């Protein structure tokens, strides 16, 4: 079981990832471009960098479909993941 500090660190990572992906979507970048931009996720001290491409893809797809927005169609941000914004706490 993870410690409260480890959970908080992971929550901060998810918030950071969501913000980074969201900014690139607003810039009109494709999924492949976002993956290339964020290729060095190990710099955030994530313990499973091999999962980074899948995490980026999941966030990208959730953000671009959250409000029926496809990439390059005027994404305005504010996408919600699984019913709650990543920055929200319980």
ZAMARGU-4260 file (C-alpha; in steps of 0.2 Angstrom, whole numbers, plus 5000, padded with zeros to 4 digits):
<rodrens>
0) 5000/5000/5000 | 5006/5017/4996 | 5010/5030/5009 | 5000/5047/5009 | 5016/5056/5003
5) 5017/5044/4988 | 4999/5046/4984 | 5001/5065/4984 | 5016/5064/4973 | 5006/5054/4961
10) 4992/5065/4961 | 5003/5080/4958 | 5011/5070/4943 | 4993/5067/4936 | 4989/5086/4938
15) 5005/5090/4929 | 5002/5078/4915 | 4985/5084/4912 | 4990/5102/4911 | 5005/5098/4899
20) 4994/5087/4888 | 4980/5100/4888 | 4992/5114/4883 | 4998/5105/4868 | 4980/5100/4863
25) 4976/5119/4863 | 4992/5122/4852 | 4984/5110/4840 | 4996/5096/4842 | 4992/5078/4837
30) 4994/5063/4849 | 5011/5058/4841 | 5017/5076/4843 | 5012/5077/4862 | 5020/5060/4865
35) 5037/5066/4857 | 5036/5083/4867 | 5033/5073/4884 | 5045/5059/4880 | 5056/5062/4895
40) 5043/5060/4909 | 5057/5052/4919 | 5062/5069/4923 | 5047/5071/4934 | 5054/5056/4944
45) 5040/5044/4939 | 5043/5027/4944 | 5037/5018/4929 | 5043/5029/4914 | 5039/5014/4902
50) 5020/5018/4905 | 5022/5036/4900 | 5016/5033/4882 | 5000/5025/4887 | 4997/5038/4901
55) 4999/5052/4888 | 4988/5043/4876 | 4974/5040/4889 | 4975/5058/4895 | 4975/5065/4877
60) 4960/5054/4872 | 4950/5058/4887 | 4953/5077/4885 | 4949/5077/4867 | 4933/5067/4869
65) 4927/5074/4886 | 4917/5088/4877 | 4916/5080/4860 | 4931/5089/4854 | 4943/5081/4842
70) 4961/5087/4841 | 4963/5103/4830 | 4944/5108/4832 | 4946/5122/4844 | 4949/5113/4860
75) 4946/5126/4874 | 4952/5116/4889 | 4943/5112/4905 | 4941/5094/4900 | 4936/5082/4914
80) 4943/5065/4917 | 4931/5051/4923 | 4919/5064/4929 | 4931/5074/4939 | 4944/5087/4934
85) 4962/5080/4939 | 4965/5095/4949 | 4950/5092/4960 | 4953/5084/4977 | 4941/5073/4987
</rodrens>
